[in-house]
Amino acid sequence: MENRTARLTILIDPRKKKLFEEICARQDLNSSQVVRKLMRQFMLENIPTDEVPDWLVPHVKYDDIKK
């Protein structure tokens, strides 16, 4: 887990926010956890392998934690 945090503010349609939070809650996750996971996936999919910083490499698969 990261040592420090930074705020990311996004504007989304209220209906999408409500549905997103409901789906997160059904999976016992909060919206921040899911957004961080999506960001990691996006970065790993869009950066050349030789440029991936060590701190971005997952040590444990997310699906293993969720089980």
C-alpha distance (Angstrom), angle and dihedral (degrees) to the residues before:
residue distance angle dihedral
M1 . . .
E2 3.78 . .
N3 3.80 119.3 .
R4 3.78 95.9 -144.2
T5 3.74 133.3 31.9
A6 3.78 135.2 -143.8
R7 3.76 126.3 -165.4
L8 3.80 121.3 -116.6
T9 3.78 114.7 -168.2
I10 3.78 119.4 -162.7
L11 3.77 132.5 177.4
I12 3.78 117.1 -137.6
D13 3.75 138.2 162.5
P14 3.83 109.1 -81.1
R15 3.82 91.5 -128.7
K16 3.79 91.5 54.9
K17 3.81 91.0 47.1
K18 3.79 91.8 51.3
L19 3.81 93.4 48.4
F20 3.82 91.9 44.9
E21 3.82 91.6 52.1
E22 3.81 91.5 46.9
I23 3.80 91.5 52.4
C24 3.81 91.0 46.7
A25 3.80 90.9 50.7
R26 3.82 91.5 50.9
Q27 3.80 87.4 57.7
D28 3.83 92.7 45.5
L29 3.82 91.0 -113.8
N30 3.75 131.6 120.2
S31 3.78 122.8 -129.6
S32 3.82 93.2 -108.0
Q33 3.80 91.8 57.1
V34 3.79 91.6 52.0
V35 3.81 94.3 45.2
R36 3.83 90.8 50.7
K37 3.83 89.7 50.5
L38 3.81 91.4 49.1
M39 3.80 91.0 48.7
R40 3.82 92.4 50.8
Q41 3.80 91.0 49.0
F42 3.80 91.7 48.2
M43 3.80 93.0 49.2
L44 3.81 93.3 46.8
E45 3.80 91.2 49.0
N46 3.80 94.0 48.4
I47 3.79 106.0 41.0
P48 3.80 124.1 77.9
T49 3.80 111.3 -103.1
D50 3.80 93.3 -118.8
E51 3.82 90.6 55.2
V52 3.81 98.4 52.6
P53 3.81 108.9 119.3
D54 3.81 117.0 -130.8
W55 3.79 92.2 -118.8
L56 3.81 90.4 60.7
V57 3.80 96.3 53.6
P58 3.79 109.3 100.2
H59 3.78 113.4 -123.8
V60 3.80 93.4 -166.9
K61 3.78 125.5 29.5
Y62 3.79 113.6 -112.1
D63 3.82 91.4 -130.9
D64 3.82 90.1 57.2
I65 3.81 90.7 56.2
K66 3.78 93.1 47.2
K67 3.83 94.8 55.1
